[in-house]
Amino acid sequence: MQGASEVPKDKLAQIQRGYKVLEKYLSETTFLASNSMTLADLTVFAWMESITQVASVEDFPKITTWLNELRKLPYYGEANKDGADLHIKLFKDALERNRKA
């Protein structure tokens, strides 16, 4: 955070570049490494659940489909969503504190 009150535009641009790479991977297979879910999907998904709350994936249909598929997992809430929501809340709270400082 380094005292930031907004997400820097250059960081958002880096995220968008990463999204483009991920979108390309998902244009060739259903999941990241193949047409079956692997540990790679679960690992990247954990990160994506937080970051998509800061940088939208609305312009990336393959990512959106992939995220929605993983969100159907029966253990999604407990294993991922709750932690992602907490993580992003802490992040947004820190931005707000920095705005007031």
Steps between C-alpha positions, in 0.01 A plus 500: 500500500788737579257773605300493175141619504419368152621207293773647278414507130823323410406211732157476339668495158724214615195307617331557163810365322483193722133459416587503129747215552248303704230560238734361233567185702127451550432542128698181438373280785206496740730529801848647534713195431257271319133426449485366855535697821847481658681648797596792272133599471442487875815700569432778249130503589581580863689810388243597238212501748665790679647693208178499294343707776754771421543456123197377307515211254189612311699536176634144530225246423721191530618606845144576605383154387796333673438689826130412495580134443737490797247683717268201458734281705321376814778623728534839330362717781694348783822438312519816295228766500501575870876555503496702179225725636694554822821570309338762277320659797835546675644645179212746449501597868871583473437717193227682692723554804769641272248740340417636845862528610 
